Amino acid sequence: MGNISAKESIDIISESILNAKENLKSQSFYYILWGWLSILSALSDYALLKSGELKWHFLPWIIIMPIGGIITSVVSKKKDKEKGFRTHLEVFLKSMWIVIAFSMLVVVYISVYIGINPVVLTLLIAGMGTLVSGLTMKFKPLVFGGVVFFVISLTTLYINNENAYLLYALAIVIGYLIPAYKLKHEK
């Protein structure tokens, strides 16, 4: 193999940077999907609580979140198949979010078992995943979103359970959706 010219080197580096940016943009799908599903669940839960339905108010989460898991799994497998490989960043982010999802399930179970609203802790866990994703991708809107999750998590300690779901939805808009749409349209 011969030596490559300076121009060829620059072209290779430029192409690598473009590929990395495209890989990051593809991550926006997951934040958008989970953002909208989470908002739908939180606002449905809030509406059920406001209507006086205290026994089954959590039902939207049980119905909607598994749908998100199925969609995520199908889309992820399709993207992997089309692309043929995954970068270290993609492998890390996928693994981290699987751990985050499992942690949320455990936290929700524990919260329900001991009789506390899981919103505070699920926001905290979402904040950790979002902040680490933002730092890893070097994408400041996700870093900011992760910090917002922490702040709103603490804020929910001081309001009633019903209104915690409204703050949860707000955290999702600021922490997931705004950064995701910025990432999707990143140039």
N, C-alpha and C positions, 0 to 999 in steps of 0.2 A: 504494500500500500504506500503510495507516494505522499509527499508532504502536501498539505492543503494551503492555499493562499490565505492571506489576511482577509480578503473579501469573503471567501468561502467560510472561514471561521466565524466572521461576523454574521453571515447568513444563517449558519447553524445555530448560533446563540440566539439570534432574533427569532428563528422558528421555534426553538425550545421555549422561549419566553411566551410566544403566542400560544403554543400548546398548553403551557401551564395556566395561562389566563383562561383559555377555553375550558380546561378541566375544572377550574374554580367556578366558572360561570355555571357549569352543569350541576354544581352543588346547590344552586339556588332553588332548584325544583323541590328538594326535600324540605327546605325551610318554608317555602310557600305552601306546600301540601300540609305539613304539620301545623303551620300557623293557622291556616283557615279551618282545619279540623278541630284544633284546640279552641279557637274562638267560637265555633259552632257549639262545641260541647259545653264550654263555660257559660255562654249566654243561654243555652237551653237549660242548663242546671239552674242558673239564676232565675229564669222565667218560671220553672217548676217550683222553686222555693217560694217565689213571690205569689204564686197561685195557691200556695198552701200545701203543695205536694211534698211532704217531708219524708215520706217512706221511700219513694222511688226517684227522687231528684237526681241521683247519680247515674241513672240509666243511660243518658246520652253518651257518657264516657265509655260505658261498657259496649255500646253498639258502635260508636264512631271510631274509637281508637283502633280496634282490630282491623277495621276497613283500611285505615292508614297503614297499618303494618303489612297487610296484604299488598296494597298498591306499592309501597316502598320496596318490598321484596321482589315483586314482578318487574318494576322499572329498573331496579338495581341489577337484576340478572340480565335483563335485556340490554342495558348499557354495557355491562361487562362482556356480553357475547358479541355485540356490535364492535366494540373497541378492541377486544382480544387481550387486553392487559389492563392492569390498574397501577397507578403510581403509588409510591410509598405514602404520599399524602392522602390519597383516596382510601388506601387500606387502613391507615391510622384513623381517619375520620369515621369510616364505617364501623370499625371496631369500637371506637370511643362511644359513638351514638348507640350501639347495641348495649354497651355497659350502662350508659345513661338510661336507656329505656328499661332495662332490667331493674336498675336502682329505683326508678320511679314506681314500677310495679310493687316492689318491696316496700317502699315508703308509703304508698297508698294503702297497702294491706295493713301495715303497722299502724298508720294513722287511724284507719277505720276501727281497727281492733282496740286501740286505746281511747277512741272517742274524740279525736281532734280533726280539724279540717286539714286535709292534705295540701291545700293550696300553698301555704307558706313553704313547705319543704319541696314541693314539686317545682315551684318557681326558683328556689335555690339551686336545685339540681340542673334545671334547664339553663340557669345562668352560668353554671360551671361549664357545661358543654358548649354553650354559645361563646363564652369568653375564650375557652381553649381553642375552639374552631377559629375564632377571629384572630387570635394571636398566631396560630399555626399558619393560617392563610395570609397573614399580614393584611387583614382587611378591617380597617378601623370601624366601620359601621357595626360589624358583628362584635367587636370588642366593646363598643359603647352599649350595644344591645345586651351583652352579658352583664355589664355593670347595672343597667336598668333593671334587669331581673333581680339582682341582689337588693337594690333599693326598694323595689316594689314588694319583694318578699318580706322585708322588714316592716314595710308599711302595713301589710295585711295583718300583722300582729295586733294592730290597734283599731281595727274596724270589725264590724259584725260579719258573720259567716257569709250571708247573702251578698253583701257588697264586695267581699273578697273575690268573687267570681268576675265582677266588673273590672277590678284592678288586674286580675289574671288576664282578661281579654286585652286590656290596655298594654300590659307587659308584652304580650304576644305581638301586638301590632308594632310596638317600638323595638322589641328585641329580635323578632324573627322576620316579620313581613317587610318593614321598611328596608332593613339591610339586604334581605333576599331580593327584593325588586331592584335595589341599587346594584347588587352583584350580577343579577341577570342582564342588566343593561350596561355593565362595565365595558369600557372600550379598551 
